[in-house]
Amino acid sequence: MIYPKKLTKGSHIRVIAPARSFAIISENCRQIAKDRFAELEISVSYSKNIDIIDDFCSSSIQQRLDDIHEAFRDPNVDAVLTAIGGFNTNQLIDKLDYELISKNPKILCGFSDITCLAHAITSQTGMVTYSGPHFSSFGMIKGFEYTFDYFKKCLLNDMPYQISPSPVFSDDPWFLDQEKRDFRKNDPFWILNRGSKGNISGKLVGGHVRCIASLQGTKFWPGLEGSILFLEEDEEVSPEVFDRMLQSLIQQKDFSGVRAILIGRFQDKTKMTRKLLEQIIAKNELSCLPIIGNLDIGHTTPIATYPIGGEIEVDVSKDAPIIRIVKH
């Protein structure tokens, strides 16, 4: 695997909008995010077409491709952060210049719909990409400490790090009112299944479930052999839909290569509970795999940053599970 160079003081980040337009992000949120990077002595610039917006809250395929290619082509850019998620990055993946990207390896970080883009790049170039906060996420005033900490552990440092549960979490629309927030005490990680092995390692694969599913049957499929699969979803799914999507992954020919499954915390509107999740796992005959739930991944806040294609260790032999990012 190709591991992009880490961020340091003096690095420069390019913000792109491969899904929804940056136009929906307030000026105040942008400035807060930019100030956070200034704390790290990291500068920020924006892609040419980032604020263009159409009826689908995006820009054209060509405009988004141009911005991605320019970010990787520019020798002054050290990392690429996505503005926000959306619905349509899979429109880009069969048109990207993967040779250009592989010759100019750089951090690419985002989550949700960016799952498609990240896995396409990793599968076609062998370059590790990252599931983590968007640039707009850095505009959050309260409750951002955990997210910021793990972003730095993953992208400003080479040392292995352990993923621990956040003390509190929120599922509120924080961008509507930065002062009126709803934080709740977090549960420890859930050991949903211990499987047949206590301590295992593998490559990290996964992200937004429906985005991973959209890669099935394409050349951009990440491959599950030797993998530890991490999954997250947003408020649009129900327990029944998650059950269906999980089954579609299980039916992939290479699913037998999955060594463990990590599942992110579900949003309130999904009405998913630990009990329902345990039933879904039981009826899908996953008793042989270690499975951990309630991770800080996805659409609640805060979130940790994970390397797609990186190396991870999972140990469920003790009361509290251990999740350790080994190489990122």
LINNORQUI-V517078 format. One record per backbone hydrogen bond with DSSP energy under -0.5 kcal/mol. CO is the residue of the C=O (numbers start at 1). NH is the residue of the N-H. If there is no record, write none. Layout:
co: <CO	CO>
nh: <NH	NH>
//
This chain:
co: <1	2	2	8	11	12	12	13	14	15	16	20	21	22	26	27	28	29	30	31	32	33	34	35	36	37	37	38	41	43	45	47	49	50	50	54	57	58	60	61	62	63	64	65	66	67	68	69	70	74	76	78	79	80	81	82	83	85	88	89	89	92	92	96	97	98	99	100	101	102	107	108	109	110	111	112	113	113	114	115	116	117	118	119	120	121	121	122	126	129	130	130	131	134	135	136	137	144	145	146	147	148	149	150	151	152	155	161	162	163	167	169	170	172	173	173	179	181	182	184	189	190	190	193	198	198	200	202	203	204	205	207	208	209	210	212	213	215	218	224	226	227	227	227	228	229	230	231	232	233	234	238	239	240	241	242	243	244	245	246	247	249	252	254	255	257	257	259	260	261	262	263	267	267	268	270	273	274	275	276	277	278	279	280	281	282	286	288	290	291	291	292	293	295	295	296	301	306	306	307	307	308	310	311	311	312	313	314	315	319	322	323	324	324	325	327>
nh: <3	4	128	11	43	78	79	45	81	47	83	19	24	25	30	31	32	33	34	35	36	37	38	39	40	40	42	41	10	13	15	50	52	22	23	57	21	54	64	65	66	67	68	69	70	71	72	73	74	77	78	107	14	109	16	135	136	20	91	92	93	95	96	98	101	102	103	104	104	105	80	130	82	132	114	115	116	117	118	119	120	121	122	123	124	125	127	126	2	308	110	132	306	138	138	139	140	148	149	150	151	152	153	154	155	156	7	325	164	323	186	184	301	174	176	177	181	183	171	169	191	192	293	291	200	316	314	312	228	309	230	232	212	213	214	215	216	218	221	227	203	229	259	260	205	262	207	264	209	299	237	242	243	244	245	246	247	248	249	250	251	252	255	257	258	226	227	290	229	292	231	295	270	272	271	239	277	278	279	280	281	282	283	284	286	285	289	196	261	192	193	263	190	265	297	304	170	131	308	309	310	129	204	326	327	202	324	200	322	321	315	163	313	326	161	311>
//
